[in-house]
Amino acid sequence: MKKSVFVTGATNGTGYAIARRFADEGYDVFIGSREGEKSSAAAERLHEEYGVFAKGFAYQTAVLDEAQVTEIFDDIRSMGYLLDTLVLNAANLGIGQVSMDVDIEDFMGVYNTNIGWNFLMARNAAKQMREKGKGSIVFIGSNSALRVTENRCAYCSSKSAILAMSKSFAVDWGRYGIRSNVVLPGMIKTDRWENNLNNAKYCLANYTPIEDIAEFEDVANAAWYFGSDQSRNTTGAELVVDGGMLAQLTPNIERELWK
């Protein structure tokens, strides 16, 4: 049986680029999404392009449902797989949640997805990896775990919590050959960026030392490193992919932005 990877939130953008990176290396790919049709379509595209086995799963992230997560991994097992790599990319962005006014259910909804679901997914994957004596869990976090942005309390604090959760997994599960690491992207060239919602002059995240921000593939390459045997002796670690944004104290806002 070929190696396998499960990537959450992988129907487009960063998640799909990660799925493609593993498919290009010959991994069979499982894709998770809130929308079943989109996950199935993404899996079909991977199969057609790379010839690997790929399957999409739909799951509801609004409510924690451990039985549903267990069912997903039982399905993977029924197809003859014990997962090699889990990449936790899906996230509730919690945009516009003003701390003084946010509804507590909306606030906790971010934690349900970013912490609760990630925990359930990781634990079920780890049970399969334990049987193999080897496996890798990769969180796609954010440099917002270390430096926050305005009106994103739930998101930023949940991303900080992911750092501790990953280290806990590294310590608790290392004896089973399971590694856990976090990729910390900065700004990425998503549709929001391309549509000029994030690349106005007032957005300091654009003023990186290398005068560029991440492509989807930059994050995918970091996820591949952590998820593959190339990082066999690395666990409980973080890899920042933000063009040097976290390294600088005062960005050069006088320079011209990208055309």
C-alpha angles and dihedrals in degrees: 000000000000122000116275138208133192116208120187122212089018107142094102145347119022095353094053091046088055091049090050092050092056093042089053087057091053100260120146107237136219116193126202126201141151088241117063097200092054094047091050092048092050091049091051091052091053092049092050094046100042106018093233125133110262133174133181126221127197120210137170115242098183094081129031107246113175092180090059093050090049090050091054093054092043087056091051090050092048089059090058099261134128104191119249100188136018119195113193104203104142115102144168103235096202092208118185097010102151105207095222094051111025117125109246091230091057090046093050090044087070090053092045089060104032097040111013099044093039089053093050093046093047094047094051092046090048091056089060093043090051089060089055093043090232143065147131132232117196124190120200099215130162139244082242084082086074104029118029133218127218120277093005100102097136094045097045095044092047090052089051089051089054090063091058093042092053092049090049090053090048091054098038098043103031090096088066093052092257119141127196126195140159132229112209111202124185122203114343129200095253127154088271091058094043090051090057096248093121106025100069116124094258092062103092093189087079094062098081122161092247090048094236140083131219128291117211089255092058090062091041091056091053091049090050091052093053094040097049135064089262086088096040093139097042122094137144089028140124130220116201117214103180108113091257095302094138091048096062128076100191116026118213100251093171095073123093118262124230120293 
